[in-house]
């Protein structure tokens, strides 16, 4: 085949296809022409590849055909539009669905922490088992406070953020086991309670709460949200309702994985508070007020746009195009 002669004969058709593919709007006649020329140029490309598979001409035609194919098969939505929909609809709806379970998880966590704290503060044998007096004095007078300021604030915020985001993602992803979330919550509640008990026993309870509350209000709430999402996924296959277990699990998993993504932003906010506000020289009331404001902003976001999106039918699940087929059909 003479490639130069072939190109000379068909160049006008290729250029016309490229021009149609670039147009923002097509008339009905132009859309029909686009499909016809697409089929014709596809045949030209097939012929060219049988002669010179890796030629510059075949690569050029492949690009033209790809642009044309996008016009009649559709393209991915704009990423800015996807982000706007995620934060305005999908995420708040998913958080709204979890509101009551989040509160229940938080209440159980606080109860377990209080019980462990009271046990540690009022049982000398427990304090003795946690270390000698010198070691506990070091903890309550130095280590607990220095933890928040021994590293540069920016790097500390990044470390806290990534660690907490990883824990939240694990709680959502491994919640399906039914074991990971209760275990994770119990261990964390025990650690918080025992640390509080030691601080209270040594007369430093005010220090404990002044350092925990500014960032802990939002940070612990994020843990409760992730745990609630994991438990919902677990319950979806334990009690699937009218759906099959796999279908219920898939739907809940697609919906609530949204929470893991959204908590990355939430935990960034709590990480910044922990790094820059908690160890700062601000009055204690101001630090706690900042933490409370972050928490209030979260609940306002989850309850106001979340309720609106939920009542509109949004559940946080992927679009049908992204989720794919959910059942076999003929």
N, C-alpha and C positions, 0 to 999 in steps of 0.2 A: 504494500500500500504506500502511495505517495502522501506523506503526512501534510506536506505543504499544500498540495492540491485539495486534500480532504478538508483542511482548515479553511482554505479560500472559499470552498463551496458552502460550508455550514457556519462560518463565523457570524453572519448576520443573525441566524437563528439563535446562536449561543448568547449573543449580545442582547437580543430581545428578551430571552429568558432571564438574564441577569437584571435587565431593566425592570421587568415585571416583579421580580423578587424584591427589588429595592423600594418599590412604590409603597407609600403608607396606606393607601386605600385602593381597592380594585373594584371596578365595575363587574357586573355579572359576566359580560363578554370577556373581559380581561382575566377573570378567574378561570373561565373555561379554557382560554388560550394558555394560561399558565400550566394547567394540567396536561394539555396536549403537548406543549413544547417540553415539559418535564419528561414525559414518556419518550418523546423523540430523542432528546439529548441523552437520556439514559441508554438508549440503544446505541447512540454514537460512542458513548463512553465504554460500553461493553465491547464494541468492535475495536476501539483503540487499545484497550487493555489486552485484547487477544494478540495484538501486534507488538505493542510497547507498553508493558504494564506500569512501569515506573517513570514514564516520561513527564516532562513539565506540563505538557498539554493535558494529559489525563488528570494530573493533580489540579490544574486550573478548572477543568470541567467538574471534578468532584466538589470543589468549593461552590461553584455556581449551583449545582444540584442540591447541595446541603442547604443553601440559603432559600432556594425555592421550596424545598421540602418543609422547611420551618413555616412557610406561609400557609400551607394547607393542612399541616398536622398540628399546628399550635406550638407555642413556645412556653418555656417556663415563665411564671409570673415574675414581676420585678421584685428584686430582693428587698427593696425598701417597702414595697407594699406587703410582702410577707412578714417583715418585722413589725410593721404597724398593726397588721391583723393579729399577730402573735401576742403583742403586749396589750392590745385593746380588747381582744375577745378571748382567744384561746387560754392564755395564762390566767387572767382573773376568773374565768369560768371554772377552770380546774381548781384554783384555790378556794373558790366559793363552795364547790362541792365538798371540800375537805374541812370546812370551817368547824363543824361540831366535833368531828373525830379529832381534829387538832386540839381543841379545848379539852377533850377527854384525856388524850395522851398527855397533855401538859399537866393536867390535874393529878394524874397517877404519878408522873415523874416528880412533881413537887412533893407529893405525899411520901413517896419512897425516900426522897432526899431528906425531908424533915425527920423521918423515923431514924434514918442512919445518923443524922446529925445529932439528934437528942441522945441516941445510944452512945455515940462517941464522946459527947460532952459530959455525960453523967456517969460514965463507967470507967473508973481508973484503969481497970485491966485492959480496956480497949486502947487507951492512950499508951499504956506501957508496951502493948504488942505492936504499936505503930512506930516505936523507936524510943530511945532515951530522951530525957528532958532536954539535953543539949541539942539533939537533932530537931526536936519539935520547936524549940526556941528559935533555931536558925530558920525553920520554915515560916513561922508566924511573924518574925521580926524582919526578915531579909528576903528569903527566897520567893515568897508569895508576891511581894511588891516588886522586887527586881525583875521578875519574869516579864513584866509589861514594858520595861524600859532598858533592858540590857542589850538590846539590838536596835539598830536604826529603825525609825518608825516605818519608813517606806518598805524595807525588806521584811519587817515583822508583819506588816499588813498583808503583804503578798503571801508569806508563809501561812499565816492564819487563814487567809481566804482560800488558798488551794487545798489546805488540809480539810477545812470544813466542807468545801464543795465536794471533795472526794467522799467524805463520810455521808453527806446527803445523797449523793448519787448511788452509793452502796445501799443505803436504806431503801431507796426506791427500787433499785434493780433486784436486790436480794430479798425484798419483802415477800416475794412469791413463796419463799421457803417456809414462812410462818415462824421461823426460829430466830433469824438474824436480828430483826427489829426489836422483839422483846429483850433479847440478850444485850443488844447495844444500848437500849434505854436503861436497863437495869444497871449495867456497869457504869454508865455515865452518871446516873442518879446516885449510885453508891459513892463514886468519887467526889461529886459535888457535896453530898451530905457529910461524908467523913472529913473533908477539908473544912467545911463550915463548923463541924463539931470541934475540931482541934482549935480553930481560931476563936470560937466562943469560949472554950475551956480556958484559954490563956488570956481572956479579956480583950480579944481583938476582933470581936464580931462586927463592930462598926467598920473596921478596915476591910473585912471580907466583903460586906455588902456594898461598900463604896467603890470597890474595884470590880465586883462582879456585875452589878446592876446596869451600869451604863451601856456596855456592849451585850451583856448576857440576856437582856430582855428580848432583843431581836435574834441573837445567835441561837438561844435555846428554842425560841419559837420556830426558827427555821428547821431545827432538828425535829421538832414535833410535827411540822408540816411534812417533812420527808418521811418520817415514820408513819404518819397517817396515810400517805400515798402508798407506801409499801404494804401496809395492812389492808388497804382497799384492794390492791392487786391480789393479795393472798385470799381474801374473802371472795373474790370474783370466781375463783375456780373451786373453792369449798362450797359456796352456795351460788351457783350460776343462774338460778331462776329458770326461765323458759328457754334460754339459750343452751347450746352445748358448752361443756367446760372449756374447750379450746377456744371457741368463739368468744365467750365471756372474758377469758383471760387475755386474748388478743386485743379486744376492744378496750378493756381497762388499762392494759399496758400501753397501748398507743396514746390513750388519753392522758394518763398520769405521768408519762415520761416528760411531758410538758413541764411538770413541776420541777423535775431535776434541772432542767435548763433555766427555768425562771429563778430558782434558788441561787444560781451563780451570781445573779445581780443582787439579790437580797443579802447574800453572805458577803459580797463586796462591801456593801454599806456597813454591815456590822463589823467587818474587819477593819475598815477605816476608823470607826469609832473606837475599837479596841486599841488600835495603834496610836491614834492621835488625841483621843479624848480621855480614855481611861487613865493613862499615866500623867495627864496634864496637870497644871497647877490651878485649874479652874476650881471654884467651890464645888463641894460634893453635890449640892442641890442642882447646880448648873449641869454637871456631867450626867446626873440621873435624868434631868429634864431633856437633855439631848437624846439619850437613849430611848426615853419614853416617846419623844416626838417621832423617832424613826419607827418605833413599833406602831404608833398611831397611824402613821402614813401607810404602813403595810396594810393594816386592817381596813383603812378607808379604801384602799385600792382593791382589796379582796372582796369587800362587801358591797361597794357602790357600783363600779363598772362590772364587778363579778356577777352580782345579782342581775343586772341588766342583760349581760351576755347570756347568763344561764336561762333566764325567762325567754330569751329570743331563740333558744334551742341549742346554744353552743355548749359543748361538753369538754372542749379542749382536745378533741381527737383530730387526727390528720384529715386533710381533704380527701375526697374519694380518689382523686388522681394519684395522690401520694401514698395512700394506704393500700391501693390495689384492690383486687377482688377479695371478698371475705368469704365466699362460698363457691362451690363448684356449680356451674350452670351449663346447660346445653342449648 
